[in-house]
Amino acid sequence: MAKLVASGNAMPDSPGKFAMMKEMGAANAAMAKGDMRGACKSYVRAQQISGQKS
């Protein structure tokens, strides 16, 4: 948990930030597996979440 806060301390703490970081993690995992469609979907979802919260 401490690592999560340290890596994301540029944004204020919020449920949206956590959801966004989870989507970015999913996008990275999908990309590592070579699943570009899955990575794009997760990335777009993360962008939407960050847009709503800011």
PDB file with SEQRES, HELIX, SHEET and CRYST1 records, atoms N, CA, C and O in Angstrom:
SEQRES   1 A   54  MET ALA LYS LEU VAL ALA SER GLY ASN ALA MET PRO ASP          
SEQRES   2 A   54  SER PRO GLY LYS PHE ALA MET MET LYS GLU MET GLY ALA          
SEQRES   3 A   54  ALA ASN ALA ALA MET ALA LYS GLY ASP MET ARG GLY ALA          
SEQRES   4 A   54  CYS LYS SER TYR VAL ARG ALA GLN GLN ILE SER GLY GLN          
SEQRES   5 A   54  LYS SER                                                      
HELIX    1 AA1 ALA A    2  SER A    7  1                                   6    
HELIX    2 AA2 PRO A   15  ALA A   32  1                                  18    
HELIX    3 AA3 MET A   36  LYS A   53  1                                  18    
CRYST1    1.000    1.000    1.000  90.00  90.00  90.00 P 1           1          
ATOM      1  N   MET A   1       0.835  -1.203   0.000  1.00  0.00           N  
ATOM      2  CA  MET A   1       0.000   0.000   0.000  1.00  0.00           C  
ATOM      3  C   MET A   1       0.868   1.250   0.000  1.00  0.00           C  
ATOM      4  O   MET A   1       0.561   2.222  -0.690  1.00  0.00           O  
ATOM      5  N   ALA A   2       1.941   1.228   0.764  1.00  0.00           N  
ATOM      6  CA  ALA A   2       2.813   2.402   0.829  1.00  0.00           C  
ATOM      7  C   ALA A   2       3.420   2.708  -0.533  1.00  0.00           C  
ATOM      8  O   ALA A   2       3.594   3.866  -0.911  1.00  0.00           O  
ATOM      9  N   LYS A   3       3.740   1.634  -1.263  1.00  0.00           N  
ATOM     10  CA  LYS A   3       4.343   1.825  -2.573  1.00  0.00           C  
ATOM     11  C   LYS A   3       3.353   2.491  -3.523  1.00  0.00           C  
ATOM     12  O   LYS A   3       3.728   3.350  -4.321  1.00  0.00           O  
ATOM     13  N   LEU A   4       2.085   2.087  -3.433  1.00  0.00           N  
ATOM     14  CA  LEU A   4       1.044   2.652  -4.296  1.00  0.00           C  
ATOM     15  C   LEU A   4       0.932   4.157  -4.068  1.00  0.00           C  
ATOM     16  O   LEU A   4       0.889   4.928  -5.026  1.00  0.00           O  
ATOM     17  N   VAL A   5       0.887   4.575  -2.806  1.00  0.00           N  
ATOM     18  CA  VAL A   5       0.762   5.995  -2.484  1.00  0.00           C  
ATOM     19  C   VAL A   5       2.004   6.751  -2.954  1.00  0.00           C  
ATOM     20  O   VAL A   5       1.899   7.855  -3.488  1.00  0.00           O  
ATOM     21  N   ALA A   6       3.178   6.152  -2.752  1.00  0.00           N  
ATOM     22  CA  ALA A   6       4.415   6.828  -3.130  1.00  0.00           C  
ATOM     23  C   ALA A   6       4.492   7.033  -4.639  1.00  0.00           C  
ATOM     24  O   ALA A   6       4.981   8.063  -5.105  1.00  0.00           O  
ATOM     25  N   SER A   7       4.008   6.050  -5.405  1.00  0.00           N  
ATOM     26  CA  SER A   7       4.147   6.165  -6.857  1.00  0.00           C  
ATOM     27  C   SER A   7       3.080   7.078  -7.447  1.00  0.00           C  
ATOM     28  O   SER A   7       3.258   7.596  -8.549  1.00  0.00           O  
ATOM     29  N   GLY A   8       1.972   7.286  -6.733  1.00  0.00           N  
ATOM     30  CA  GLY A   8       0.879   8.080  -7.282  1.00  0.00           C  
ATOM     31  C   GLY A   8       0.645   9.361  -6.522  1.00  0.00           C  
ATOM     32  O   GLY A   8      -0.471   9.881  -6.540  1.00  0.00           O  
ATOM     33  N   ASN A   9       1.657   9.896  -5.850  1.00  0.00           N  
ATOM     34  CA  ASN A   9       1.428  11.046  -4.978  1.00  0.00           C  
ATOM     35  C   ASN A   9       1.281  12.363  -5.726  1.00  0.00           C  
ATOM     36  O   ASN A   9       1.073  13.399  -5.095  1.00  0.00           O  
ATOM     37  N   ALA A  10       1.384  12.355  -7.059  1.00  0.00           N  
ATOM     38  CA  ALA A  10       1.193  13.581  -7.814  1.00  0.00           C  
ATOM     39  C   ALA A  10      -0.291  13.963  -7.838  1.00  0.00           C  
ATOM     40  O   ALA A  10      -0.640  15.142  -7.900  1.00  0.00           O  
ATOM     41  N   MET A  11      -1.158  12.941  -7.789  1.00  0.00           N  
ATOM     42  CA  MET A  11      -2.592  13.191  -7.785  1.00  0.00           C  
ATOM     43  C   MET A  11      -3.115  13.102  -6.359  1.00  0.00           C  
ATOM     44  O   MET A  11      -2.564  12.350  -5.554  1.00  0.00           O  
ATOM     45  N   PRO A  12      -4.164  13.849  -6.023  1.00  0.00           N  
ATOM     46  CA  PRO A  12      -4.760  13.725  -4.692  1.00  0.00           C  
ATOM     47  C   PRO A  12      -5.354  12.338  -4.516  1.00  0.00           C  
ATOM     48  O   PRO A  12      -5.799  11.721  -5.484  1.00  0.00           O  
ATOM     49  N   ASP A  13      -5.363  11.846  -3.282  1.00  0.00           N  
ATOM     50  CA  ASP A  13      -5.917  10.519  -3.036  1.00  0.00           C  
ATOM     51  C   ASP A  13      -7.406  10.512  -3.296  1.00  0.00           C  
ATOM     52  O   ASP A  13      -8.133  11.372  -2.800  1.00  0.00           O  
ATOM     53  N   SER A  14      -7.862   9.547  -4.069  1.00  0.00           N  
ATOM     54  CA  SER A  14      -9.282   9.424  -4.366  1.00  0.00           C  
ATOM     55  C   SER A  14      -9.550   8.031  -4.892  1.00  0.00           C  
ATOM     56  O   SER A  14      -8.633   7.376  -5.387  1.00  0.00           O  
ATOM     57  N   PRO A  15     -10.790   7.560  -4.799  1.00  0.00           N  
ATOM     58  CA  PRO A  15     -11.113   6.246  -5.365  1.00  0.00           C  
ATOM     59  C   PRO A  15     -10.818   6.220  -6.863  1.00  0.00           C  
ATOM     60  O   PRO A  15     -10.423   5.184  -7.398  1.00  0.00           O  
ATOM     61  N   GLY A  16     -11.006   7.340  -7.535  1.00  0.00           N  
ATOM     62  CA  GLY A  16     -10.751   7.406  -8.965  1.00  0.00           C  
ATOM     63  C   GLY A  16      -9.301   7.156  -9.306  1.00  0.00           C  
ATOM     64  O   GLY A  16      -8.990   6.508 -10.305  1.00  0.00           O  
ATOM     65  N   LYS A  17      -8.404   7.678  -8.462  1.00  0.00           N  
ATOM     66  CA  LYS A  17      -6.974   7.467  -8.711  1.00  0.00           C  
ATOM     67  C   LYS A  17      -6.642   5.985  -8.613  1.00  0.00           C  
ATOM     68  O   LYS A  17      -5.897   5.451  -9.435  1.00  0.00           O  
ATOM     69  N   PHE A  18      -7.198   5.326  -7.605  1.00  0.00           N  
ATOM     70  CA  PHE A  18      -6.917   3.910  -7.426  1.00  0.00           C  
ATOM     71  C   PHE A  18      -7.457   3.108  -8.605  1.00  0.00           C  
ATOM     72  O   PHE A  18      -6.788   2.206  -9.108  1.00  0.00           O  
ATOM     73  N   ALA A  19      -8.671   3.440  -9.044  1.00  0.00           N  
ATOM     74  CA  ALA A  19      -9.274   2.742 -10.182  1.00  0.00           C  
ATOM     75  C   ALA A  19      -8.442   2.969 -11.432  1.00  0.00           C  
ATOM     76  O   ALA A  19      -8.248   2.052 -12.230  1.00  0.00           O  
ATOM     77  N   MET A  20      -7.949   4.198 -11.602  1.00  0.00           N  
ATOM     78  CA  MET A  20      -7.158   4.511 -12.781  1.00  0.00           C  
ATOM     79  C   MET A  20      -5.852   3.724 -12.776  1.00  0.00           C  
ATOM     80  O   MET A  20      -5.445   3.178 -13.802  1.00  0.00           O  
ATOM     81  N   MET A  21      -5.198   3.670 -11.620  1.00  0.00           N  
ATOM     82  CA  MET A  21      -3.932   2.938 -11.540  1.00  0.00           C  
ATOM     83  C   MET A  21      -4.164   1.449 -11.781  1.00  0.00           C  
ATOM     84  O   MET A  21      -3.307   0.768 -12.345  1.00  0.00           O  
ATOM     85  N   LYS A  22      -5.329   0.939 -11.353  1.00  0.00           N  
ATOM     86  CA  LYS A  22      -5.650  -0.462 -11.586  1.00  0.00           C  
ATOM     87  C   LYS A  22      -5.831  -0.710 -13.080  1.00  0.00           C  
ATOM     88  O   LYS A  22      -5.375  -1.728 -13.600  1.00  0.00           O  
ATOM     89  N   GLU A  23      -6.493   0.213 -13.768  1.00  0.00           N  
ATOM     90  CA  GLU A  23      -6.683   0.068 -15.219  1.00  0.00           C  
ATOM     91  C   GLU A  23      -5.343   0.149 -15.946  1.00  0.00           C  
ATOM     92  O   GLU A  23      -5.098  -0.602 -16.890  1.00  0.00           O  
ATOM     93  N   MET A  24      -4.475   1.065 -15.504  1.00  0.00           N  
ATOM     94  CA  MET A  24      -3.163   1.180 -16.144  1.00  0.00           C  
ATOM     95  C   MET A  24      -2.363  -0.098 -15.927  1.00  0.00           C  
ATOM     96  O   MET A  24      -1.638  -0.541 -16.818  1.00  0.00           O  
ATOM     97  N   GLY A  25      -2.493  -0.690 -14.744  1.00  0.00           N  
ATOM     98  CA  GLY A  25      -1.823  -1.958 -14.476  1.00  0.00           C  
ATOM     99  C   GLY A  25      -2.357  -3.053 -15.387  1.00  0.00           C  
ATOM    100  O   GLY A  25      -1.596  -3.878 -15.892  1.00  0.00           O  
ATOM    101  N   ALA A  26      -3.677  -3.056 -15.596  1.00  0.00           N  
ATOM    102  CA  ALA A  26      -4.288  -4.046 -16.482  1.00  0.00           C  
ATOM    103  C   ALA A  26      -3.812  -3.827 -17.916  1.00  0.00           C  
ATOM    104  O   ALA A  26      -3.562  -4.785 -18.647  1.00  0.00           O  
ATOM    105  N   ALA A  27      -3.690  -2.561 -18.309  1.00  0.00           N  
ATOM    106  CA  ALA A  27      -3.219  -2.248 -19.662  1.00  0.00           C  
ATOM    107  C   ALA A  27      -1.780  -2.738 -19.847  1.00  0.00           C  
ATOM    108  O   ALA A  27      -1.443  -3.315 -20.881  1.00  0.00           O  
ATOM    109  N   ASN A  28      -0.939  -2.505 -18.840  1.00  0.00           N  
ATOM    110  CA  ASN A  28       0.451  -2.954 -18.925  1.00  0.00           C  
ATOM    111  C   ASN A  28       0.539  -4.466 -18.984  1.00  0.00           C  
ATOM    112  O   ASN A  28       1.350  -5.016 -19.730  1.00  0.00           O  
ATOM    113  N   ALA A  29      -0.295  -5.146 -18.200  1.00  0.00           N  
ATOM    114  CA  ALA A  29      -0.284  -6.608 -18.186  1.00  0.00           C  
ATOM    115  C   ALA A  29      -0.727  -7.144 -19.546  1.00  0.00           C  
ATOM    116  O   ALA A  29      -0.139  -8.093 -20.065  1.00  0.00           O  
ATOM    117  N   ALA A  30      -1.763  -6.536 -20.120  1.00  0.00           N  
ATOM    118  CA  ALA A  30      -2.257  -6.977 -21.425  1.00  0.00           C  
ATOM    119  C   ALA A  30      -1.195  -6.745 -22.501  1.00  0.00           C  
ATOM    120  O   ALA A  30      -1.005  -7.571 -23.394  1.00  0.00           O  
ATOM    121  N   MET A  31      -0.513  -5.612 -22.399  1.00  0.00           N  
ATOM    122  CA  MET A  31       0.519  -5.294 -23.380  1.00  0.00           C  
ATOM    123  C   MET A  31       1.678  -6.290 -23.273  1.00  0.00           C  
ATOM    124  O   MET A  31       2.248  -6.702 -24.283  1.00  0.00           O  
ATOM    125  N   ALA A  32       2.017  -6.668 -22.046  1.00  0.00           N  
ATOM    126  CA  ALA A  32       3.104  -7.625 -21.843  1.00  0.00           C  
ATOM    127  C   ALA A  32       2.768  -8.970 -22.480  1.00  0.00           C  
ATOM    128  O   ALA A  32       3.654  -9.693 -22.936  1.00  0.00           O  
ATOM    129  N   LYS A  33       1.472  -9.295 -22.505  1.00  0.00           N  
ATOM    130  CA  LYS A  33       1.050 -10.555 -23.116  1.00  0.00           C  
ATOM    131  C   LYS A  33       0.856 -10.424 -24.625  1.00  0.00           C  
ATOM    132  O   LYS A  33       0.583 -11.410 -25.309  1.00  0.00           O  
ATOM    133  N   GLY A  34       0.997  -9.204 -25.141  1.00  0.00           N  
ATOM    134  CA  GLY A  34       0.825  -8.992 -26.568  1.00  0.00           C  
ATOM    135  C   GLY A  34      -0.631  -8.756 -26.958  1.00  0.00           C  
ATOM    136  O   GLY A  34      -0.985  -8.836 -28.134  1.00  0.00           O  
ATOM    137  N   ASP A  35      -1.467  -8.467 -25.975  1.00  0.00           N  
ATOM    138  CA  ASP A  35      -2.893  -8.237 -26.233  1.00  0.00           C  
ATOM    139  C   ASP A  35      -3.129  -6.741 -26.396  1.00  0.00           C  
ATOM    140  O   ASP A  35      -3.507  -6.055 -25.447  1.00  0.00           O  
ATOM    141  N   MET A  36      -2.904  -6.243 -27.609  1.00  0.00           N  
ATOM    142  CA  MET A  36      -3.006  -4.798 -27.825  1.00  0.00           C  
ATOM    143  C   MET A  36      -4.439  -4.294 -27.689  1.00  0.00           C  
ATOM    144  O   MET A  36      -4.658  -3.180 -27.212  1.00  0.00           O  
ATOM    145  N   ARG A  37      -5.407  -5.093 -28.098  1.00  0.00           N  
ATOM    146  CA  ARG A  37      -6.802  -4.654 -27.977  1.00  0.00           C  
ATOM    147  C   ARG A  37      -7.187  -4.496 -26.514  1.00  0.00           C  
ATOM    148  O   ARG A  37      -7.814  -3.505 -26.139  1.00  0.00           O  
ATOM    149  N   GLY A  38      -6.816  -5.463 -25.692  1.00  0.00           N  
ATOM    150  CA  GLY A  38      -7.108  -5.385 -24.265  1.00  0.00           C  
ATOM    151  C   GLY A  38      -6.382  -4.218 -23.617  1.00  0.00           C  
ATOM    152  O   GLY A  38      -6.929  -3.526 -22.759  1.00  0.00           O  
ATOM    153  N   ALA A  39      -5.134  -4.009 -24.045  1.00  0.00           N  
ATOM    154  CA  ALA A  39      -4.350  -2.906 -23.487  1.00  0.00           C  
ATOM    155  C   ALA A  39      -4.999  -1.570 -23.828  1.00  0.00           C  
ATOM    156  O   ALA A  39      -5.088  -0.686 -22.976  1.00  0.00           O  
ATOM    157  N   CYS A  40      -5.450  -1.420 -25.064  1.00  0.00           N  
ATOM    158  CA  CYS A  40      -6.077  -0.158 -25.486  1.00  0.00           C  
ATOM    159  C   CYS A  40      -7.363   0.087 -24.726  1.00  0.00           C  
ATOM    160  O   CYS A  40      -7.635   1.213 -24.311  1.00  0.00           O  
ATOM    161  N   LYS A  41      -8.166  -0.968 -24.535  1.00  0.00           N  
ATOM    162  CA  LYS A  41      -9.427  -0.806 -23.816  1.00  0.00           C  
ATOM    163  C   LYS A  41      -9.178  -0.352 -22.387  1.00  0.00           C  
ATOM    164  O   LYS A  41      -9.847   0.558 -21.898  1.00  0.00           O  
ATOM    165  N   SER A  42      -8.218  -0.981 -21.715  1.00  0.00           N  
ATOM    166  CA  SER A  42      -7.910  -0.598 -20.337  1.00  0.00           C  
ATOM    167  C   SER A  42      -7.348   0.807 -20.283  1.00  0.00           C  
ATOM    168  O   SER A  42      -7.657   1.568 -19.367  1.00  0.00           O  
ATOM    169  N   TYR A  43      -6.516   1.159 -21.270  1.00  0.00           N  
ATOM    170  CA  TYR A  43      -5.912   2.489 -21.290  1.00  0.00           C  
ATOM    171  C   TYR A  43      -6.976   3.563 -21.483  1.00  0.00           C  
ATOM    172  O   TYR A  43      -6.956   4.592 -20.808  1.00  0.00           O  
ATOM    173  N   VAL A  44      -7.906   3.320 -22.406  1.00  0.00           N  
ATOM    174  CA  VAL A  44      -8.973   4.283 -22.650  1.00  0.00           C  
ATOM    175  C   VAL A  44      -9.842   4.428 -21.404  1.00  0.00           C  
ATOM    176  O   VAL A  44     -10.251   5.534 -21.051  1.00  0.00           O  
ATOM    177  N   ARG A  45     -10.123   3.300 -20.735  1.00  0.00           N  
ATOM    178  CA  ARG A  45     -10.924   3.350 -19.519  1.00  0.00           C  
ATOM    179  C   ARG A  45     -10.215   4.182 -18.451  1.00  0.00           C  
ATOM    180  O   ARG A  45     -10.848   4.966 -17.744  1.00  0.00           O  
ATOM    181  N   ALA A  46      -8.903   4.007 -18.339  1.00  0.00           N  
ATOM    182  CA  ALA A  46      -8.131   4.781 -17.362  1.00  0.00           C  
ATOM    183  C   ALA A  46      -8.191   6.269 -17.701  1.00  0.00           C  
ATOM    184  O   ALA A  46      -8.301   7.106 -16.805  1.00  0.00           O  
ATOM    185  N   GLN A  47      -8.118   6.599 -18.984  1.00  0.00           N  
ATOM    186  CA  GLN A  47      -8.195   8.002 -19.393  1.00  0.00           C  
ATOM    187  C   GLN A  47      -9.565   8.586 -19.050  1.00  0.00           C  
ATOM    188  O   GLN A  47      -9.654   9.732 -18.607  1.00  0.00           O  
ATOM    189  N   GLN A  48     -10.625   7.818 -19.247  1.00  0.00           N  
ATOM    190  CA  GLN A  48     -11.965   8.295 -18.925  1.00  0.00           C  
ATOM    191  C   GLN A  48     -12.106   8.541 -17.434  1.00  0.00           C  
ATOM    192  O   GLN A  48     -12.679   9.547 -17.016  1.00  0.00           O  
ATOM    193  N   ILE A  49     -11.583   7.617 -16.628  1.00  0.00           N  
ATOM    194  CA  ILE A  49     -11.654   7.768 -15.174  1.00  0.00           C  
ATOM    195  C   ILE A  49     -10.921   9.020 -14.744  1.00  0.00           C  
ATOM    196  O   ILE A  49     -11.434   9.791 -13.934  1.00  0.00           O  
ATOM    197  N   SER A  50      -9.718   9.234 -15.279  1.00  0.00           N  
ATOM    198  CA  SER A  50      -8.931  10.403 -14.876  1.00  0.00           C  
ATOM    199  C   SER A  50      -9.609  11.687 -15.347  1.00  0.00           C  
ATOM    200  O   SER A  50      -9.519  12.713 -14.673  1.00  0.00           O  
ATOM    201  N   GLY A  51     -10.277  11.645 -16.481  1.00  0.00           N  
ATOM    202  CA  GLY A  51     -10.980  12.824 -16.975  1.00  0.00           C  
ATOM    203  C   GLY A  51     -12.160  13.197 -16.094  1.00  0.00           C  
ATOM    204  O   GLY A  51     -12.429  14.379 -15.879  1.00  0.00           O  
ATOM    205  N   GLN A  52     -12.867  12.191 -15.584  1.00  0.00           N  
ATOM    206  CA  GLN A  52     -14.021  12.445 -14.731  1.00  0.00           C  
ATOM    207  C   GLN A  52     -13.604  13.021 -13.399  1.00  0.00           C  
ATOM    208  O   GLN A  52     -14.312  13.860 -12.843  1.00  0.00           O  
ATOM    209  N   LYS A  53     -12.462  12.588 -12.870  1.00  0.00           N  
ATOM    210  CA  LYS A  53     -12.097  12.945 -11.509  1.00  0.00           C  
ATOM    211  C   LYS A  53     -11.386  14.291 -11.413  1.00  0.00           C  
ATOM    212  O   LYS A  53     -11.399  14.918 -10.354  1.00  0.00           O  
ATOM    213  N   SER A  54     -10.773  14.740 -12.493  1.00  0.00           N  
ATOM    214  CA  SER A  54      -9.979  15.957 -12.385  1.00  0.00           C  
ATOM    215  C   SER A  54     -10.829  17.208 -12.519  1.00  0.00           C  
ATOM    216  O   SER A  54     -10.306  18.320 -12.450  1.00  0.00           O  
TER     217      SER A  54                                                      
END                                                                             
